[in-house]
Amino acid sequence: MAKAATAPTGGGTMFCSLDAPVNAISMCRDGDQVAVAGRNIFKIYGIEENGLTERCNLRCGRKPSLSLSCSDVAWHPLDEALLATAATNGAVVTWNLGKASRNKQEQLYMEHKRTVNRVAFHPAEIALLLSGSQDGFMKCFDLRRKESVCTFSGRRAETQPLPPP
């Protein structure tokens, strides 16, 4: 059983027992929620004075999907309801926590041929998302469109993971 820990601004450490190992975490800009993602886990936890509270399980549904097997997660820097995940099957997925339905998936981009290592939102352009993959390409997505708007090719066989923001 995996454990996640965080030190809130008030000091101290919090622990939370998780269902599966974690590959990536991302905290929202206000610091009151954290996204926890991995091969078999994708959940949102609220950070409260007395500990972490599960707010949303984004791996809901009847059948598992490789698009939910997360290698990275990023919270949008300007929109607290928007997240993106990188998947081991080459998918880049955006999620809208503000959707009324149980399924919060917004967009599914299947343009990479191998595992996507990293996703990162542009810090000022609200609709831009960048992904880096083991297929040797980085792609820039405009979230208002159904496909990438540009592709960058690396000279190596694989791109290096993007540094954390």
C-alpha positions in Angstrom: 0.0 0.0 0.0 1.5 3.4 -1.1 1.5 6.4 1.2 1.5 10.1 0.3 2.7 12.7 2.6 2.5 16.5 2.5 3.6 19.3 4.8 0.8 22.0 4.8 1.6 25.6 5.3 0.8 25.4 9.0 3.6 22.8 9.5 3.5 19.1 10.3 3.2 16.1 8.0 0.1 14.3 6.7 -0.1 10.7 5.5 -2.7 9.0 3.4 -2.9 5.3 2.5 -3.4 4.8 -1.2 -4.7 1.9 -3.3 -1.7 1.8 -5.6 1.8 3.2 -6.3 2.0 6.8 -7.4 3.9 8.0 -10.5 3.1 11.7 -10.2 1.5 14.4 -8.1 0.4 17.9 -8.7 -0.9 20.5 -6.4 -3.5 23.1 -7.5 -2.5 26.8 -7.4 -4.4 27.5 -4.2 -2.7 24.6 -2.4 -5.9 23.1 -1.1 -6.0 20.1 -3.4 -3.5 17.5 -4.8 -3.9 15.2 -7.8 -2.3 11.8 -7.3 -1.7 9.7 -10.4 -0.2 6.3 -11.3 -0.8 3.1 -13.2 -3.9 2.2 -11.2 -4.7 5.4 -9.4 -6.0 8.9 -10.3 -7.6 10.7 -7.4 -8.0 14.2 -6.1 -7.5 14.8 -2.4 -8.4 17.9 -0.4 -5.8 19.2 1.9 -7.4 20.0 5.2 -6.2 20.8 8.7 -6.9 17.3 10.0 -5.5 15.4 6.9 -6.1 14.5 3.3 -9.7 13.8 2.2 -10.5 12.0 -1.1 -12.7 14.3 -3.2 -12.8 12.6 -6.5 -11.8 9.3 -8.1 -11.2 9.9 -11.8 -10.7 6.2 -12.6 -14.4 5.6 -12.4 -16.1 3.4 -15.0 -16.7 -0.2 -15.7 -13.7 -1.1 -17.7 -10.1 0.0 -17.2 -8.4 2.0 -19.9 -4.7 2.4 -20.7 -5.4 6.1 -21.1 -5.9 6.1 -17.4 -2.5 4.6 -16.7 -0.8 7.9 -15.8 2.9 8.7 -16.0 2.4 12.4 -15.2 -0.2 14.8 -14.1 -0.4 18.6 -14.2 -2.8 21.0 -12.7 -3.6 24.1 -14.8 -1.9 27.2 -13.4 -4.9 29.5 -14.0 -8.0 27.2 -14.0 -8.4 25.1 -10.9 -11.0 22.8 -12.5 -8.6 21.7 -15.3 -5.9 19.0 -15.2 -3.9 17.1 -17.8 -2.4 13.6 -17.7 0.2 11.8 -19.7 -0.4 8.1 -20.3 1.8 5.0 -20.9 -0.2 4.2 -24.1 0.7 7.6 -25.7 -2.5 9.4 -24.7 -2.7 13.0 -23.5 -5.9 13.5 -21.6 -7.5 16.7 -20.2 -9.9 16.6 -17.3 -12.6 19.1 -16.2 -13.5 18.8 -12.5 -16.3 21.2 -13.1 -18.3 18.8 -15.3 -21.5 17.7 -13.6 -21.2 14.1 -14.8 -19.2 11.4 -13.1 -16.9 11.2 -16.1 -14.7 14.3 -16.0 -12.7 13.5 -19.1 -12.7 16.5 -21.4 -10.3 15.7 -24.3 -8.4 12.6 -25.4 -5.5 13.2 -27.7 -4.0 10.0 -29.2 -1.1 11.4 -31.3 2.0 10.0 -29.6 3.3 6.5 -30.6 4.9 5.7 -27.2 4.6 6.6 -23.5 4.1 10.3 -22.8 6.6 11.2 -20.1 5.5 14.8 -19.2 2.7 17.2 -19.7 2.9 21.0 -18.9 0.4 23.8 -19.3 1.7 27.2 -20.6 1.9 29.5 -17.6 0.0 32.4 -19.3 -1.7 31.1 -22.4 -4.7 29.4 -20.9 -5.4 27.0 -23.8 -1.9 25.7 -24.5 -0.6 22.3 -23.3 2.7 20.7 -24.2 3.6 17.0 -24.0 6.9 15.2 -24.3 7.0 11.5 -25.3 9.4 8.6 -25.7 8.5 8.6 -29.4 11.0 11.6 -29.8 8.3 14.2 -30.3 6.9 17.1 -28.3 3.4 18.2 -29.2 1.6 21.5 -28.5 -2.1 21.3 -28.0 -4.6 24.1 -28.2 -7.4 22.8 -25.9 -10.0 24.4 -28.1 -9.1 22.0 -30.9 -9.3 18.2 -31.3 -5.7 17.7 -32.4 -2.2 19.2 -31.8 -1.4 22.5 -33.4 2.4 21.8 -33.8 4.9 19.0 -33.3 8.6 19.4 -32.4 11.0 16.6 -33.4 14.0 15.7 -31.3 17.2 14.4 -32.8 17.5 11.6 -30.3 15.3 8.5 -30.2 13.6 9.8 -27.1 12.8 13.2 -25.7 14.0 13.9 -22.2 11.3 14.5 -19.6 10.4 18.2 -19.2 11.7 19.8 -16.0 9.1 20.3 -13.2 7.5 23.8 -13.3 
